[in-house]
């Protein structure tokens, strides 16, 4: 397989479906690279909210001297609202970033396929749904793949280029090269549950949630341990709050179910309660932590200082 093909020319229109945090961020990435971008969202007012959010983010960069006003205006000027999905025809590269619901995505891509050119590349930003299964609903499944960005898309470099069972190698190579031209760090992978990052990350979240369920330590304490001794920039509870517990819980359930309920990936009742109570993290103002203005910072439980151990005894076999 040719791992790196030719990137799409910057004149090729890119359509992004979904104007939430992830979708609008992907739209900005493409616009920065010079592509005309069509931004669509079915929810009333969502496109404008997405554009307003991008302007606020870029305005902050201008205020800090990290971006010129001319560059800001040029980037935003390349993003055009697409109120009607049936007008998506000019797009040569479509990236879907909507709710993690297989049926909704399936119906959306059937409609998109009927409107775009035969050589347009169709892709999903799904975190965990099967790319192979989504492609199977299309007339031309070979041009479909996963292009999975990470939040916040304009900042984080990694992009998973996920090939389904019948994805043409040339399509995957083009998507890889295009993301590389956008300044990202793409990696090829197959359509397996969770792909690379979300499969690796499940124990990072899962073990933390088990410790919270057992009352072993508070979220703030567990986050501090991972940051200060593990070298992570964010602890697992902070990261789940940033991602959104609804999204994180949905991904965990999907990976668990697709791996035939492997107990290592079992969803947590702790996170389910957060989702059921709509304490979704930063986007709802409350998750593990309170994000209301003036809220008290979380308190870490520090153990009292003790004498330096003179020896360490290891009992048993640590295993592989």
LINBELKA-V566369 format. One record per run of one state. SS is the DSSP state (helix for helix, strand for strand, loop for the rest). FROM is the first residue (numbers start at 1). LEN is the number of residues. If there is no record, write none. Layout:
ss: [SS	SS]
from: [FROM	FROM]
len: [LEN	LEN]
This chain:
ss: [loop	strand	loop	helix	loop	strand	loop	helix	loop	helix	loop	strand	loop	helix	loop	strand	loop	helix	loop	strand	loop	helix	loop	helix	strand	loop	strand	loop	helix	loop	strand	loop	helix	loop	helix	loop	helix	loop	helix	loop	helix	loop	helix	loop	strand	helix	loop	strand	loop	strand	loop]
from: [1	14	18	21	33	37	41	46	64	69	78	79	82	85	91	93	97	102	116	121	125	131	136	141	144	150	158	164	169	182	185	191	197	214	219	231	236	244	245	259	263	266	269	277	281	282	285	286	287	290	291]
len: [13	4	3	12	4	4	5	18	5	9	1	3	3	6	2	4	5	14	5	4	6	5	5	3	6	8	6	5	13	3	6	6	17	5	12	5	8	1	14	4	3	3	8	4	1	3	1	1	3	1	30]
